[in-house]
Amino acid sequence: MKLRNFTLILFLVSCSGSLFAQKGGTISVGATPGLSYMLAQNAYYLADNTKELSYKPKFSYHIFVQGGYNFKEEHGIVAFANYCDEGQKYKDEFKYKKYPALIGTHEKSVDFKYMGFGVLYRFAPLLSGQKQQIRTNIFHWRMKLLAGFETDFLLNAQMSYKITPQGGSTVQVPYPINSVDGGFSAYSPNGSNNYKSYFKTIQGVAVLRYGFDYIFSNNIFIGIALETKFGLNDINAESYRVHPNYKKSKNYFFGLNVELGYVFKKQEAADKTKKNSFSKTKGVDQNRKVDKVDRNTIRRMQKGR
């Protein structure tokens, strides 16, 4: 609970800064398609209580909205909220004659739905040649590196387990596997497809992004970045950690972060534009005064002749 409260407070404070600040603010929406993994797996110990399934890639995605504020030219913060679809797939062959009910191809699918909130530090260094262009603000590409922390709240968790016997048709079986058929005696099959009680409701995640933004002349920008997420805590519920050979399970995600947003004009840039405009106007007025003085001098000189 303390972790959740801390993250929510930090997220709200960061959002407030990004929405009301006029210096380097951004707001964007986007999605991150990619692959998710749950390592190490909790197989609930099938067949002699040691068998695990081979990992298979699972397509996953995040949908997000975020706001940011650059307190300096190259440094800033980003706060975001996202909906996460993650999980893991498995597939393996069982050939244990001791457990005839398990012989065949096993397929397992784990699906998670999370609501996540996070805060990232944003470093956007000026590339070669851009330091000279910063005064005119004419460059469009901007490199970015973001790192920070995210807290995910589990909305839903489902698991399905299928066995295809040799020469037979695929059958969905209750999971975890019954101890009579080779499963671990401490775990009994779940009576529904709702497995939320099998997992922790909150997970901490480290987030890392690296990519580029392209900023158009109208301040709209498109951002692309490689994104990696590392789970920080064991996601399995306490009651499903009782096996002597139990290993912690953590979520991982690798994807391509794509966003579309708007860059709020920096206040100092606006002030600079006004100042330049005022200086030009003032310069014209001074020239007119000088011209008037020169004309009066010429007239006096002509009268003196």
C-alpha positions in Angstrom: 0.0 0.0 0.0 2.9 2.4 0.8 4.3 1.8 -2.7 1.0 2.5 -4.4 0.4 5.7 -2.4 3.9 7.0 -3.1 3.6 6.4 -6.8 0.2 8.0 -7.1 1.3 11.1 -5.3 4.5 11.4 -7.3 2.5 10.9 -10.6 -0.1 13.6 -9.7 2.6 16.1 -8.7 4.5 15.5 -11.9 1.4 15.8 -14.0 0.6 19.1 -12.4 4.0 20.5 -13.2 3.8 19.3 -16.9 0.3 20.7 -17.5 0.7 24.2 -16.0 4.3 24.8 -16.8 5.0 27.0 -19.9 8.7 26.2 -20.1 9.4 23.1 -22.3 6.1 21.3 -21.5 4.9 18.3 -23.6 1.8 16.1 -23.7 1.4 13.0 -25.8 -0.4 9.7 -26.4 0.8 6.5 -27.9 1.3 2.8 -27.8 4.1 0.3 -27.3 3.8 -3.1 -29.1 6.3 -5.7 -28.1 7.1 -9.1 -26.4 6.6 -9.9 -22.7 8.1 -12.7 -20.6 7.6 -14.1 -17.1 10.9 -15.3 -15.7 11.3 -17.7 -14.0 8.0 -19.4 -14.5 5.9 -20.9 -11.8 4.9 -24.2 -13.4 3.3 -25.5 -10.2 5.6 -28.4 -10.6 4.4 -31.1 -12.9 5.7 -34.6 -13.4 8.0 -35.5 -10.5 7.5 -32.0 -9.2 10.3 -30.5 -11.4 9.1 -30.2 -14.9 8.9 -26.7 -16.5 7.7 -25.8 -20.0 9.7 -24.2 -22.8 9.1 -20.5 -23.3 7.4 -19.1 -26.3 7.1 -15.4 -27.3 3.9 -13.6 -26.4 2.8 -10.4 -28.3 1.9 -7.7 -25.8 1.3 -4.0 -25.8 0.9 -0.8 -23.7 -1.4 2.2 -24.4 -0.4 5.4 -22.7 -0.9 9.1 -22.1 1.9 11.2 -20.7 3.0 14.7 -19.9 6.5 16.1 -19.5 8.4 19.2 -18.4 11.9 20.2 -19.3 13.3 22.3 -16.4 16.5 22.7 -18.4 17.4 22.5 -22.1 18.6 18.9 -21.8 16.9 17.7 -18.6 13.3 17.0 -17.6 10.7 14.7 -16.1 7.9 12.7 -17.7 4.8 11.3 -15.9 2.6 8.7 -17.6 -0.3 6.4 -17.1 -0.7 3.2 -19.2 -2.8 0.2 -19.8 -0.7 -3.0 -20.1 -1.4 -6.3 -21.7 1.3 -8.7 -20.8 2.0 -12.4 -19.9 3.7 -15.5 -21.2 3.2 -18.5 -23.5 4.7 -22.0 -23.1 4.8 -25.1 -25.1 6.6 -28.5 -24.5 6.4 -32.2 -25.0 5.7 -34.6 -22.1 6.8 -38.2 -22.4 6.5 -39.5 -18.9 5.1 -43.0 -18.9 4.7 -42.8 -15.1 2.0 -40.2 -15.8 -0.1 -41.4 -18.8 -2.5 -38.5 -18.4 0.3 -36.0 -19.1 1.8 -37.7 -22.2 1.5 -35.4 -25.3 2.0 -31.7 -26.2 1.4 -29.2 -23.4 0.5 -25.5 -24.1 0.1 -22.9 -21.4 -0.9 -19.2 -21.7 -0.8 -16.6 -19.0 -2.5 -13.2 -19.6 -2.1 -10.2 -17.4 -3.9 -6.8 -17.5 -2.3 -4.0 -15.6 -2.9 -0.3 -15.0 0.4 1.4 -14.5 1.6 4.8 -13.3 5.2 6.0 -13.7 7.7 8.9 -13.5 10.8 9.0 -15.7 13.9 11.3 -15.8 14.4 12.6 -19.4 17.8 13.4 -20.8 17.8 14.9 -24.3 21.4 15.9 -25.2 22.1 18.2 -28.0 23.8 16.4 -30.9 26.7 17.6 -32.9 25.9 20.9 -34.5 22.7 21.5 -32.5 24.4 23.7 -29.9 25.0 26.3 -32.5 21.4 26.0 -33.7 19.8 26.2 -30.3 19.6 30.1 -30.5 17.6 29.9 -33.7 15.7 26.8 -32.7 15.6 25.4 -36.2 16.6 21.8 -35.6 13.9 19.1 -35.6 15.6 15.9 -34.4 16.1 15.3 -30.7 17.7 12.3 -29.1 16.2 11.1 -25.8 17.1 8.7 -22.9 14.5 8.1 -20.2 14.8 6.1 -17.1 12.6 5.7 -14.1 10.1 3.7 -12.1 6.6 2.4 -12.7 4.0 0.9 -10.4 1.5 -1.6 -12.0 -1.9 -2.6 -10.5 -3.2 -6.0 -11.5 -6.7 -5.7 -13.1 -7.1 -9.2 -14.3 -5.1 -12.5 -14.6 -6.1 -15.5 -16.6 -4.4 -18.8 -17.4 -5.3 -21.7 -19.8 -3.7 -25.1 -20.0 -4.1 -27.5 -23.0 -2.9 -31.0 -23.6 -2.8 -32.7 -27.0 -2.4 -36.4 -26.5 -0.5 -38.4 -29.1 -2.9 -39.1 -31.9 -5.7 -37.3 -30.1 -7.4 -33.9 -30.0 -6.5 -30.9 -27.9 -8.3 -30.7 -24.5 -8.3 -27.8 -22.0 -7.6 -29.2 -18.6 -8.0 -27.7 -15.1 -4.9 -26.0 -13.8 -2.8 -26.4 -11.7 -2.6 -30.1 -12.6 -4.2 -32.5 -10.1 -1.7 -34.3 -7.9 -3.2 -37.7 -9.0 -2.0 -36.9 -12.5 1.5 -35.7 -11.5 1.0 -32.3 -10.0 2.3 -30.9 -6.7 0.0 -32.0 -3.8 -0.1 -28.5 -2.3 -1.8 -27.0 -5.3 -5.3 -27.9 -6.4 -6.9 -27.1 -9.8 -8.6 -23.7 -10.0 -12.4 -23.8 -10.5 -12.6 -20.9 -13.0 -10.6 -18.9 -15.5 -10.0 -16.1 -13.0 -6.4 -16.5 -11.6 -6.0 -13.1 -10.0 -5.6 -14.6 -6.5 -2.6 -16.5 -7.8 -0.6 -13.3 -8.2 0.4 -10.1 -6.3 -1.8 -7.2 -7.0 1.1 -4.7 -7.3 4.4 -4.9 -9.1 7.3 -2.4 -9.2 8.9 -1.9 -12.6 12.1 -0.3 -13.8 11.7 1.5 -17.2 14.3 2.4 -19.8 13.7 4.1 -23.1 16.1 5.2 -25.8 15.1 6.9 -29.1 14.5 10.1 -31.0 11.8 12.8 -31.4 11.0 14.7 -34.6 9.5 18.1 -33.9 7.5 19.7 -36.7 7.4 23.5 -37.2 3.9 23.7 -35.7 5.3 22.1 -32.4 3.6 18.7 -33.0 6.1 15.9 -32.6 6.5 12.2 -33.3 8.6 10.1 -31.0 10.1 6.6 -31.4 12.1 4.7 -28.8 13.2 1.2 -27.8 11.6 0.4 -24.4 12.6 -2.2 -21.8 10.8 -2.9 -18.6 12.2 -5.1 -15.7 10.0 -6.4 -12.9 11.4 -5.7 -9.5 9.4 -7.9 -7.2 8.1 -11.5 -7.2 4.6 -11.5 -8.8 3.4 -14.8 -7.3 1.0 -14.8 -4.4 2.4 -16.0 -1.0 0.3 -19.2 -1.0 1.9 -20.3 -4.3 5.5 -20.2 -3.1 5.5 -23.3 -1.0 7.4 -25.8 -3.2 10.9 -26.6 -1.9 12.4 -25.7 -5.4 10.3 -22.5 -5.8 11.9 -19.6 -7.8 10.7 -16.0 -7.9 8.8 -15.0 -11.0 9.2 -11.5 -12.5 7.7 -9.8 -15.6 9.9 -8.4 -18.4 8.9 -6.4 -21.5 10.7 -5.3 -24.7 8.9 -3.1 -27.3 8.9 -0.1 -29.6 7.5 3.0 -28.0 5.6 5.3 -30.5 4.0 8.6 -29.4 2.4 11.6 -31.0 2.3 14.8 -29.0 2.6 18.6 -28.7 5.5 20.7 -27.5 4.6 23.8 -25.6 6.7 26.8 -26.6 9.3 27.7 -24.1 8.7 31.0 -22.3 12.2 32.3 -22.7 12.0 31.6 -26.5 8.8 33.6 -26.7 10.4 36.4 -24.7 13.4 36.4 -27.0 11.2 36.7 -30.1 9.4 39.7 -28.5 12.8 41.3 -27.5 14.2 40.9 -31.0 11.0 42.4 -32.5 11.2 45.3 -30.1 14.9 45.9 -30.8 14.2 46.1 -34.5 11.4 48.6 -34.0 13.5 50.6 -31.6 16.4 50.6 -34.1 14.2 52.1 -36.8 13.0 54.9 -34.5 16.6 55.8 -33.6 17.6 55.9 -37.3 14.7 58.3 -38.0 16.0 60.6 -35.2 19.5 60.5 -36.6 18.2 61.3 -40.1 16.3 64.3 -38.7 19.4 65.6 -37.0 21.4 65.2 -40.1 18.9 67.2 -42.2 18.8 70.1 -39.7 22.6 70.2 -39.7 22.7 70.4 -43.5 20.2 73.2 -43.5 22.2 75.3 -41.0 25.4 74.7 -43.1 23.6 75.9 -46.2 22.3 79.0 -44.5 25.8 79.8 -43.2 27.1 79.9 -46.7 
